[in-house]
Amino acid sequence: MSVSNAQTSLLDRSRPAPRPRTAGSRKRRYALTVLAFLLPSAIPLALFTLGPMVAALWISLHEWNLLSAMRFVGLGNYVELLSDPQTGAVFLHTLYYIAGYLPLVYVGGLALALALNSALKGRSFLRGIYFLPVVTSWIVVALVWRWLLNPSNGIVNAVLAGVGIQGPGWWTDPAWAMPSIILASAWKDLGFVMVILLAGLQAISPDLYDAAKVDGAGWWRRLFSVTLPLLSPSTFFVFVISLINGFQVFDQVYAMTGGGPNGASEVVVQRIYDLTFRYGAAGEASALSWLLFVVVLAVTLIQVRGQRKWVNYG
């Protein structure tokens, strides 16, 4: 062995053996990798969602008209809102909207999904037509429905008059203002619900329907014993999204009724808008937005807990 080879051998022996990677180091490396991929989405989320939420929480503890300096009032805005009958009224109007909108949009979307899941001629074209309102601007849809439901010269009342029925006042009548908004909202969102439920229907194996037919199950029996139980994950998703969107309803209310007549259709987000830009009470508006957030979070958590009893992922 040469002198250089001997020196290299001695140096190699003197170097410490590389340490094997521990479970902790692997987890840290995995976490850093995940973080690197999440950063492009996490940064905008922090800037434009979490940041405004924290700012709204801070503003809710102050009295502020958007112009003068803020004055700290602690929980005063929350106390004032909870003692104001108008707060309860707008939450009731919002629940009224959800109670009318959710069954209508789900049943209508399910009917469309069942029809377009069959061997119907031109079904691809019909799927696109029914989905078109989903990608249409809410302001455009609301103005069109405001015209359709015009009590004096609207098409809907003209058709009703043609069959001998006197049409209601729709969005000009306090009793019919919210049903008008519900009709417009359900019509616009039918396509979205249809697509979600249609995807769920196509994931159900045809063998299950064949087995049910062999057992003598009719169409309705197959619907309630096969289709709806296996469609429950899609139904759960539709319910969660629709409830969250229902609590945040605003565009159609603002464009069709402005919360009227006489506040009959004023919802929570409309109230937040009015408190901020009409009455200059940004602190109360921020407090109301946080109350809405707590309600939506509570309802969503209840749904998530309850899904174990009726959602079938089998």
BAFITOR-405608 format. One line per 5 residues: number of its first residue (from 1); for each residue x, y, z of N, C-alpha, C. Coordinates in steps of 0.02 Angstrom, whole numbers, padded with zeros to 5 digits. Each point is the difference from the previous one (the first is absolute). Example, Ala and Ser with C-alpha at 12.3 -4.5 7.8 and 13.67 -1.06 7.14 Angstrom:
<pts>
1	00660/-00284/00390/-00045/00059/00000/00045/00060/00000 ~ -00018/00053/-00036/00042/00059/00003/-00039/00055/00037 .
</pts>
This chain:
<pts>
1	00043/-00060/00000/-00043/00060/00000/00044/00062/00000 ~ -00016/00049/-00043/00039/00061/-00003/-00016/00044/00059 ~ 00044/00053/00008/-00010/00047/00056/-00065/00038/-00008 ~ -00016/00022/-00063/-00061/00039/-00011/-00063/-00042/00014 ~ 00003/-00064/-00020/-00058/-00044/00014/-00008/-00011/00074 .
6	00054/-00006/00035/-00004/-00011/00073/-00029/00062/00034 ~ 00022/00060/-00023/-00027/00061/00030/-00075/00007/-00013 ~ -00021/-00017/-00062/-00072/00003/-00016/-00040/-00048/00043 ~ 00028/-00060/00011/-00034/-00050/00042/-00007/00025/00072 ~ 00053/00031/00026/-00003/00027/00068/-00051/00056/00006 .
11	-00003/00044/-00052/-00049/00055/00001/-00072/-00026/-00001 ~ -00011/-00051/-00042/-00067/-00029/-00003/-00021/-00030/00067 ~ 00048/-00032/00034/-00017/-00030/00065/-00014/00054/00053 ~ 00033/00058/-00007/-00008/00053/00050/-00066/00038/-00008 ~ -00030/-00004/-00062/-00063/00036/-00010/-00057/-00036/00037 .
16	-00045/00039/00032/-00057/-00033/00034/-00048/-00028/-00051 ~ -00029/-00056/00017/-00049/-00032/-00045/-00062/00043/-00004 ~ -00031/00006/-00060/-00061/00041/-00006/-00056/-00027/00044 ~ -00035/00046/00033/-00054/-00020/00045/-00062/-00019/-00041 ~ -00032/-00053/00019/-00063/-00018/-00036/-00054/00052/00015 .
21	-00042/00012/-00050/-00054/00048/00009/-00051/-00026/00050 ~ -00018/00042/00047/-00049/-00018/00050/-00070/00015/-00026 ~ -00050/-00026/00036/-00070/00013/-00020/-00016/00074/00005 ~ 00031/00034/00049/-00013/00072/00008/00027/00040/-00058 ~ 00058/-00016/-00025/00029/00037/-00056/-00041/-00012/-00063 .
26	-00024/-00061/-00010/-00041/-00014/-00059/-00065/00039/00003 ~ -00030/00005/00060/-00062/00039/00007/00012/00073/-00014 ~ 00057/00027/00025/00014/00070/-00013/00011/00013/-00074 ~ 00035/-00046/-00033/00012/00009/-00072/-00066/-00004/-00038 ~ -00043/-00046/00020/-00066/-00006/-00033/-00041/00063/00012 .
31	00001/00026/00061/-00038/00061/00016/00026/00060/-00040 ~ 00066/00006/-00008/00028/00054/-00040/-00019/-00007/-00073 ~ -00001/-00061/-00025/-00021/-00011/-00070/-00072/00020/-00011 ~ -00044/-00021/00046/-00071/00018/-00004/-00008/00076/00004 ~ 00037/00032/00045/-00005/00072/00008/00022/00036/-00063 .
36	00052/-00025/-00032/00024/00031/-00062/-00054/-00002/-00055 ~ -00037/-00055/-00003/-00053/-00005/-00050/-00062/00041/00019 ~ -00011/00010/00065/-00058/00037/00023/00009/00075/-00001 ~ 00063/00023/00000/00013/00072/00005/-00035/00041/-00054 ~ 00000/-00021/-00063/-00034/00042/-00051/-00073/00012/00015 .
41	-00033/-00047/00035/-00070/00009/00019/-00007/00029/00069 ~ 00047/-00017/00044/-00006/00021/00070/00012/00075/00007 ~ 00045/00028/-00040/00014/00072/00006/-00061/00042/-00020 ~ -00032/-00012/-00058/-00062/00038/-00015/-00056/-00013/00051 ~ -00004/-00062/00025/-00051/-00015/00051/00010/00042/00062 .
46	00063/00006/00022/00015/00040/00060/-00012/00074/-00013 ~ 00017/00023/-00059/-00005/00072/-00015/-00073/00022/-00010 ~ -00038/-00041/-00036/-00066/00022/-00022/-00058/-00033/00037 ~ 00013/-00049/00043/-00053/-00032/00039/00013/00005/00075 ~ 00055/-00029/00022/00014/00001/00072/00015/00071/00024 .
51	00037/00038/-00040/00015/00069/00018/-00062/00043/00010 ~ -00046/00002/-00050/-00062/00037/00010/-00042/-00025/00058 ~ 00001/-00066/00013/-00039/-00025/00057/00027/00027/00066 ~ 00066/00001/00008/00030/00027/00061/-00014/00075/00004 ~ 00004/00034/-00056/-00013/00072/-00001/-00073/00014/00020 .
56	-00047/-00041/-00026/-00070/00008/00017/-00012/-00011/00074 ~ 00035/-00049/00029/-00006/-00013/00072/00024/00060/00040 ~ 00055/00030/-00022/00026/00060/00035/-00048/00059/-00008 ~ -00027/00009/-00059/-00047/00056/-00012/-00064/-00010/00040 ~ -00021/-00064/00009/-00062/-00013/00037/00004/00022/00072 .
61	00059/00012/00026/00009/00023/00069/00003/00076/00004 ~ -00014/00034/-00056/00005/00072/-00002/-00064/00030/-00030 ~ -00008/00064/00013/-00052/00039/-00034/00035/00040/-00055 ~ -00022/-00009/-00062/00036/00030/-00056/-00049/00013/-00057 ~ 00005/00059/-00029/-00043/00019/-00057/00038/00002/-00066 .
66	00059/-00030/-00003/00043/-00004/-00059/00037/00064/-00015 ~ -00015/00054/00037/00033/00065/-00013/00040/00025/00060 ~ -00033/00002/00057/00034/00026/00059/00040/-00056/00034 ~ 00036/00019/00053/00041/-00049/00036/-00044/-00051/00036 ~ 00024/-00061/00006/-00037/-00053/00035/00000/00013/00075 .
71	-00056/-00018/00032/-00005/00007/00073/-00015/-00069/00029 ~ 00043/-00023/00045/-00007/-00067/00028/-00062/-00004/00044 ~ -00043/-00051/-00013/-00061/-00010/00040/-00004/-00072/00026 ~ 00051/-00040/-00011/-00001/-00069/00025/-00054/-00041/-00033 ~ -00040/-00033/00040/-00054/-00042/-00025/-00066/00038/-00008 .
76	00004/00066/00002/-00061/00040/-00004/-00039/-00011/-00064 ~ 00035/-00008/-00056/-00035/-00011/-00064/-00038/-00066/00001 ~ 00030/-00051/00030/-00034/-00065/00004/-00062/00004/00045 ~ 00007/00035/00056/-00057/00007/00046/-00057/00038/-00035 ~ 00018/00052/-00036/-00051/00039/-00035/-00035/-00040/-00054 .
81	00038/-00040/-00037/-00029/-00041/-00052/-00047/-00053/00029 ~ 00022/-00033/00053/-00040/-00053/00029/-00064/00026/00033 ~ 00000/00064/00018/-00060/00029/00030/-00044/00035/-00051 ~ 00022/00003/-00064/-00037/00034/-00052/-00047/-00050/-00034 ~ -00066/00013/-00001/-00047/-00046/-00033/00014/-00009/-00075 .
86	00031/00050/-00031/00015/-00004/-00071/00049/-00056/-00015 ~ 00046/-00014/00048/00048/-00054/-00010/-00035/-00067/-00004 ~ -00046/-00012/00045/-00039/-00062/-00002/-00042/-00005/-00063 ~ -00026/00058/-00023/-00042/00000/-00060/00039/-00021/-00062 ~ 00060/00027/-00008/00039/-00016/-00060/00024/-00073/00002 .
91	00014/-00027/00059/00017/-00071/00004/-00060/-00044/-00017 ~ -00060/00021/00022/-00060/-00038/-00017/-00014/00003/-00075 ~ 00011/00058/-00031/-00009/00005/-00073/00049/-00045/-00036 ~ 00061/-00004/00025/00050/-00043/-00031/-00019/-00073/00007 ~ -00025/-00020/00059/-00022/-00069/00009/-00061/-00016/-00043 .
96	-00044/00049/-00009/-00057/-00008/-00044/00023/-00013/-00072 ~ 00050/00038/-00021/00028/-00011/-00067/00029/-00070/-00007 ~ 00039/-00022/00049/00031/-00066/-00003/-00053/-00055/00000 ~ -00052/00008/00042/-00053/-00051/00005/-00038/-00008/-00065 ~ -00006/00054/-00039/-00034/-00005/-00064/00047/-00019/-00057 .
101	00061/00024/00004/00048/-00011/-00055/00028/-00070/-00001 ~ 00021/-00026/00057/00036/-00064/00002/-00042/-00059/-00026 ~ -00062/-00010/00024/-00039/-00057/-00028/-00014/00009/-00074 ~ -00014/00062/-00021/-00017/00012/-00070/00059/-00014/-00046 ~ 00059/00024/00019/00058/-00009/-00044/00024/-00073/00001 .
106	-00009/-00035/00057/00022/-00070/00003/-00047/-00045/-00040 ~ -00065/00007/00011/-00048/-00042/-00036/00004/00013/-00075 ~ 00004/00065/-00018/00006/00016/-00071/00064/-00026/-00031 ~ 00056/00009/00036/00064/-00025/-00025/00001/-00076/-00006 ~ -00031/-00034/00049/-00003/-00073/-00002/-00042/-00024/-00059 .
111	-00056/00034/-00012/-00043/-00019/-00057/00037/00008/-00066 ~ 00037/00055/-00007/00038/00011/-00061/00056/-00053/-00007 ~ 00034/-00014/00056/00054/-00049/-00002/-00026/-00069/-00019 ~ -00057/-00020/00027/-00028/-00065/-00017/-00021/-00003/-00073 ~ -00029/00055/-00025/-00021/00002/-00070/00059/-00002/-00047 .
116	00053/00038/00015/00057/00004/-00044/00050/-00056/00010 ~ -00013/-00043/00048/00042/-00060/00009/-00027/-00059/-00040 ~ -00060/00008/-00027/-00029/-00053/-00041/00021/00009/-00073 ~ -00019/-00048/-00040/00018/00002/-00072/-00046/00048/-00037 ~ 00007/00064/00016/-00042/00052/-00028/00035/00030/-00061 .
121	-00036/00010/-00053/00030/00028/-00061/00018/00073/00011 ~ 00062/00017/-00019/00023/00069/00008/00015/00019/00071 ~ 00016/-00049/00043/00010/00015/00071/00062/00043/00012 ~ 00052/-00007/-00041/00060/00041/00009/-00016/00073/-00012 ~ -00041/00014/-00050/-00021/00068/-00014/-00042/00027/00057 .
126	-00045/-00041/00026/-00044/00022/00054/00040/00013/00064 ~ 00051/-00041/00013/00042/00013/00058/00033/00068/-00003 ~ 00024/00018/-00059/00031/00066/-00008/-00051/00057/00008 ~ -00060/-00010/-00026/-00052/00051/00005/-00019/00011/00073 ~ -00010/-00054/00037/-00020/00006/00070/00055/00029/00043 .
131	00063/-00010/-00021/00056/00026/00040/00015/00073/-00017 ~ -00025/00025/-00055/00015/00068/-00022/-00017/00054/00052 ~ -00057/-00004/00035/-00014/00053/00050/00051/00003/00057 ~ 00033/-00056/00014/00049/-00002/00055/00057/00049/-00014 ~ 00022/00005/-00062/00056/00042/-00018/-00022/00070/-00022 .
136	-00064/00014/00006/-00026/00066/-00018/00004/00046/00061 ~ 00013/00063/-00012/00005/00049/00055/-00065/00003/00040 ~ 00008/00004/00067/-00059/00002/00042/-00041/00063/-00012 ~ 00033/00055/-00015/-00037/00062/-00011/-00044/-00006/-00062 ~ 00027/-00032/-00053/-00039/-00010/-00061/-00061/-00044/00015 .
141	00012/-00056/00034/-00054/-00046/00017/-00053/00035/00042 ~ 00021/00038/00050/-00048/00033/00044/-00042/00051/-00037 ~ 00032/00038/-00045/-00038/00050/-00038/-00049/-00033/-00048 ~ 00020/-00057/-00030/-00046/-00036/-00045/-00061/-00025/00039 ~ 00013/-00029/00060/-00056/-00025/00040/-00042/00057/00028 .
146	00030/00056/00013/-00038/00059/00022/-00049/00021/-00056 ~ 00023/-00006/-00062/-00044/00017/-00056/-00053/-00054/-00010 ~ 00020/-00064/00005/-00049/-00055/-00009/-00056/00004/00052 ~ 00018/00019/00061/-00048/00000/00056/-00030/00069/00011 ~ 00008/00044/-00048/-00031/00067/00006/-00076/-00009/00006 .
151	-00030/00027/00053/-00072/-00014/00010/-00045/00032/-00053 ~ 00022/00052/-00033/-00043/00035/-00048/00009/-00025/-00071 ~ 00062/-00009/-00022/00011/-00021/-00070/00050/-00058/-00006 ~ 00008/-00040/00052/00046/-00057/-00002/-00031/-00060/-00036 ~ 00043/-00042/-00027/-00023/-00059/-00037/-00036/-00050/00044 .
156	00025/-00009/00062/-00030/-00050/00044/-00072/00017/00016 ~ -00014/00061/00018/-00069/00020/00015/-00044/00000/-00062 ~ 00031/00014/-00059/-00039/-00003/-00062/-00021/-00072/-00015 ~ 00044/-00048/00012/-00017/-00070/-00010/-00054/-00022/00049 ~ 00008/00021/00063/-00051/-00017/00051/-00068/00030/-00017 .
161	00001/00062/-00025/-00064/00032/-00020/-00032/-00037/-00059 ~ 00042/-00030/-00043/-00027/-00036/-00056/-00038/-00063/00019 ~ 00015/-00027/00060/-00036/-00060/00024/-00049/00019/00055 ~ -00014/00065/00006/-00051/00022/00048/00024/00008/00072 ~ 00066/00006/00010/00026/00009/00068/00030/00070/00007 .
166	-00020/00035/00051/00028/00066/00013/00068/-00007/00035 ~ 00052/00024/-00033/00067/-00006/00027/00011/00044/00061 ~ 00045/-00020/00043/00015/00041/00060/00044/00059/-00018 ~ 00016/00040/00051/00042/00058/-00010/00074/-00016/-00004 ~ 00018/-00063/00012/00070/-00023/-00002/00046/00046/00040 .
171	00053/00027/-00031/00050/00036/00039/-00024/00067/00026 ~ -00059/00022/-00020/-00027/00063/00027/-00045/-00012/00060 ~ -00014/-00063/00015/-00045/-00019/00056/00043/-00029/00056 ~ -00007/00026/00062/00041/-00027/00055/-00009/-00075/00010 ~ -00059/-00027/-00015/-00012/-00071/00010/00031/-00042/-00055 .
176	00013/00029/-00059/00025/-00037/-00057/00072/00019/-00019 ~ 00030/00046/00035/00068/00022/-00018/00051/-00056/00008 ~ -00002/-00034/00057/00048/-00054/00011/-00013/-00060/-00045 ~ -00063/-00021/-00012/-00010/-00053/-00050/00025/00018/-00070 ~ -00003/00063/-00018/00027/00021/-00065/00076/-00012/-00002 .
181	00034/00018/00054/00072/-00010/00003/00017/-00074/00000 ~ -00040/-00040/00035/00012/-00072/00003/-00007/-00032/-00069 ~ -00051/00020/-00038/-00010/-00027/-00067/00060/00016/-00045 ~ 00022/00063/00001/00057/00020/-00041/00064/-00038/00020 ~ 00010/-00007/00065/00061/-00033/00025/00000/-00074/-00018 .
186	-00058/-00033/00009/-00003/-00072/-00016/00010/-00011/-00075 ~ -00029/00043/-00041/00009/-00007/-00073/00073/00006/-00019 ~ 00035/00047/00030/00070/00010/-00019/00045/-00057/00023 ~ -00014/-00029/00059/00044/-00050/00029/-00019/-00072/-00017 ~ -00054/-00010/-00037/-00021/-00068/-00018/00055/-00037/-00037 .
191	00034/00035/-00045/00052/-00032/-00040/00058/-00024/00042 ~ 00019/00038/00050/00055/-00020/00044/-00018/-00064/00038 ~ -00058/-00001/00030/-00022/-00059/00037/-00007/-00060/-00047 ~ -00026/00013/-00060/-00008/-00053/-00049/00068/-00033/-00016 ~ 00052/00039/-00010/00065/-00027/-00018/00028/-00042/00057 .
196	-00005/00024/00062/00026/-00037/00057/-00037/-00067/00008 ~ -00067/00002/-00004/-00038/-00061/00009/00008/-00047/-00060 ~ 00009/00028/-00059/00010/-00042/-00059/00066/-00038/00006 ~ 00051/00032/00026/00064/-00035/00011/-00009/-00057/00050 ~ -00040/00012/00053/-00014/-00052/00048/-00039/-00058/-00030 .
201	-00049/00016/-00043/-00039/-00053/-00031/00042/-00044/-00046 ~ 00047/00030/-00035/00041/-00038/-00046/00051/-00044/00036 ~ 00010/00013/00065/00045/-00042/00039/-00035/-00062/00029 ~ -00066/-00003/-00006/-00037/-00058/00026/00002/-00056/-00052 ~ 00017/-00059/00022/00006/-00057/-00045/-00068/-00021/-00028 .
206	-00006/-00010/-00066/-00064/-00023/-00028/-00020/-00069/00025 ~ 00048/-00040/00024/-00016/-00067/00026/-00048/00003/00059 ~ 00005/00054/00039/-00045/00007/00058/-00072/00009/-00023 ~ -00009/00039/-00053/-00068/00008/-00026/-00026/-00064/-00031 ~ 00044/-00037/-00034/-00021/-00064/-00029/-00021/-00049/00055 .
211	00038/-00001/00054/-00018/-00045/00056/-00066/00021/00031 ~ -00012/00066/00005/-00063/00023/00029/-00059/-00017/-00046 ~ 00011/00004/-00065/-00054/-00019/-00047/-00016/-00074/00006 ~ 00052/-00041/00008/-00011/-00072/00008/-00041/-00014/00062 ~ 00011/00039/00052/-00039/-00009/00062/-00070/00030/-00004 .
216	-00016/00030/-00057/-00068/00027/-00010/-00009/00072/00022 ~ 00055/00037/00010/-00006/00070/00022/-00019/00044/-00059 ~ -00051/00041/00010/-00021/00048/-00051/00044/00061/00000 ~ -00019/00051/-00042/00042/00060/-00007/00006/00037/00066 ~ -00055/00011/00034/00002/00038/00063/00038/-00038/00054 .
221	-00009/-00066/00001/00036/-00041/00049/00075/00003/-00012 ~ 00020/-00002/-00064/00072/00006/-00016/00027/00069/00018 ~ -00043/00051/-00009/00022/00068/00017/00016/00006/00074 ~ -00045/-00025/00042/00008/00010/00072/00046/-00052/00032 ~ 00007/-00058/-00031/00041/-00053/00031/00070/-00005/-00030 .
226	00009/00025/-00061/00066/-00006/-00032/00029/00070/-00014 ~ -00038/00040/-00037/00027/00063/-00025/00016/00049/00056 ~ -00050/00016/00040/00010/00052/00052/00051/-00021/00053 ~ 00000/-00062/00025/00053/-00018/00048/00070/00005/-00029 ~ 00010/-00022/-00062/00067/00003/-00030/00017/00069/-00026 .
231	-00051/00043/-00005/00012/00069/-00021/00011/00046/00060 ~ -00001/-00028/00060/00004/00042/00061/00065/00040/00006 ~ 00059/-00024/-00022/00059/00044/00003/-00008/00062/-00043 ~ -00027/-00006/-00060/-00013/00058/-00043/-00053/00045/00031 ~ -00051/-00031/00029/-00053/00039/00034/00029/00040/00058 .
236	00043/-00032/00038/00031/00034/00056/00040/00061/-00024 ~ 00039/-00009/-00053/00039/00056/-00027/-00046/00056/-00022 ~ -00054/-00016/-00035/-00047/00050/-00024/-00032/00037/00059 ~ -00018/-00035/00053/-00032/00031/00057/00048/00048/00035 ~ 00063/-00022/00009/00048/00043/00035/00013/00064/-00040 .
241	00014/-00007/-00065/00014/00058/-00042/-00061/00045/-00005 ~ -00059/-00029/-00008/-00061/00040/-00008/-00017/00038/00064 ~ 00011/-00032/00057/-00014/00034/00063/00048/00059/00011 ~ 00064/-00011/-00013/00049/00054/00007/-00017/00057/-00047 ~ -00015/-00016/-00063/-00018/00053/-00047/-00066/00033/00018 .
246	-00046/-00039/00028/-00064/00028/00020/00006/00051/00056 ~ 00043/-00013/00048/00011/00049/00053/00033/00064/-00026 ~ 00036/-00005/-00056/00035/00057/-00028/-00036/00031/-00059 ~ -00064/-00015/-00009/-00038/00026/-00057/00000/00077/00002 ~ 00015/00031/-00058/00001/00073/-00002/-00015/00028/-00069 .
251	00035/-00024/-00052/-00004/00030/-00066/-00071/00005/-00026 ~ -00037/-00056/00003/-00068/00001/-00027/-00046/00043/00042 ~ 00011/00002/00065/-00041/00043/00044/00013/00073/-00017 ~ 00063/00017/-00007/00019/00070/-00015/-00028/00023/-00067 ~ 00003/-00045/-00051/-00022/00020/-00067/-00075/-00003/-00009 .
256	-00034/-00047/00035/-00072/-00008/-00012/-00042/00043/00046 ~ 00017/00003/00064/-00044/00035/00047/00036/00052/00043 ~ 00067/-00004/00004/00036/00045/00044/-00016/-00010/00074 ~ -00027/-00058/00016/-00020/-00014/00069/-00072/00017/00014 ~ -00034/00031/-00046/-00070/00019/00010/-00048/-00052/-00028 .
261	-00064/00020/-00005/-00028/00063/00025/-00009/-00001/00075 ~ 00013/00056/00030/-00006/00009/00073/00043/-00050/00039 ~ 00059/-00016/-00027/00045/-00046/00034/-00022/-00072/00001 ~ -00049/-00019/-00043/-00027/-00068/00002/00050/-00052/-00026 ~ 00048/00021/-00041/00048/-00047/-00028/00072/00017/00020 .
266	00008/00040/00052/00068/00018/00022/00032/-00060/00035 ~ 00058/-00020/-00024/00036/-00057/00027/00062/00025/00037 ~ 00038/-00047/00027/00056/00019/00044/00052/00040/-00038 ~ 00021/-00024/-00059/00053/00035/-00036/-00024/00067/-00025 ~ -00064/00005/-00019/-00029/00065/-00019/00004/00048/00059 .
271	-00014/-00025/00060/00004/00042/00060/00072/00022/00013 ~ 00048/-00044/-00011/00071/00018/00008/00018/00056/-00049 ~ -00023/-00006/-00062/00013/00051/-00050/-00031/00067/00020 ~ -00063/-00002/00022/-00034/00062/00019/00033/00033/00060 ~ 00019/-00040/00050/00033/00029/00059/00065/00034/-00019 .
276	00036/-00029/-00048/00065/00028/-00019/-00007/00062/-00043 ~ -00038/-00005/-00054/00002/00053/-00051/-00060/00048/00003 ~ -00054/-00019/00034/-00057/00046/00006/-00001/00036/00067 ~ 00018/-00035/00052/-00005/00028/00067/00068/00016/00031 ~ 00054/-00017/-00034/00066/00016/00026/00016/-00033/00066 .
281	-00022/-00062/00009/00012/-00036/00062/00042/-00062/-00017 ~ 00063/00012/-00018/00044/-00056/-00020/00014/-00047/00057 ~ 00002/00025/00061/00012/-00043/00058/-00056/-00050/00010 ~ -00063/00024/-00004/-00057/-00045/00007/-00003/-00049/-00058 ~ 00016/00024/-00061/00000/-00044/-00058/00051/-00056/00008 .
286	00060/00016/00025/00051/-00050/00010/-00021/-00050/00054 ~ -00032/00025/00052/-00024/-00045/00053/-00054/-00047/-00027 ~ -00044/00028/-00043/-00052/-00043/-00029/00030/-00052/-00047 ~ 00052/00018/-00036/00033/-00049/-00044/00031/-00056/00041 ~ 00026/00016/00059/00028/-00053/00042/-00054/-00043/00032 .
291	-00057/00030/00016/-00057/-00040/00024/-00022/-00048/-00054 ~ -00002/00023/-00063/-00019/-00043/-00056/00051/-00056/-00008 ~ 00064/00016/00007/00052/-00051/-00005/-00009/-00055/00053 ~ -00016/00020/00060/-00009/-00049/00054/-00060/-00044/-00014 ~ -00054/00029/-00026/-00060/-00040/-00016/00015/-00050/-00056 .
296	00034/00023/-00053/00016/-00044/-00056/00047/-00056/00023 ~ 00049/00017/00041/00046/-00050/00026/-00036/-00052/00042 ~ -00046/00023/00042/-00037/-00047/00043/-00044/-00047/-00042 ~ -00034/00028/-00050/-00043/-00041/-00043/00042/-00051/-00039 ~ 00057/00022/-00024/00044/-00045/-00038/00026/-00057/00044 .
301	00020/00017/00061/00025/-00052/00046/-00055/-00050/00017 ~ -00061/00024/00009/-00056/-00045/00013/-00011/-00048/-00059 ~ 00005/00027/-00060/-00007/-00042/-00059/00055/-00053/-00005 ~ 00061/00022/00014/00056/-00047/-00004/-00007/-00055/00052 ~ -00023/00018/00060/-00010/-00052/00051/-00058/-00046/-00019 .
306	-00053/00029/-00030/-00058/-00040/-00016/00007/-00044/-00061 ~ 00051/00013/-00041/00008/-00039/-00061/00013/-00074/00014 ~ 00027/-00015/00058/00016/-00070/00016/-00063/-00043/00003 ~ -00058/00031/00013/-00061/-00038/00009/-00036/-00012/-00066 ~ 00012/00042/-00051/-00040/-00008/-00061/00040/-00001/-00065 .
311	00064/00016/00004/00041/-00001/-00061/00032/-00068/-00008 ~ -00009/-00030/-00058/00026/-00067/-00014/00057/00005/-00049 ~ 00061/-00014/00023/00059/00003/-00043/00019/-00069/-00027 ~ -00044/-00049/00012/00016/-00068/-00019/00010/-00009/-00075 .
</pts>
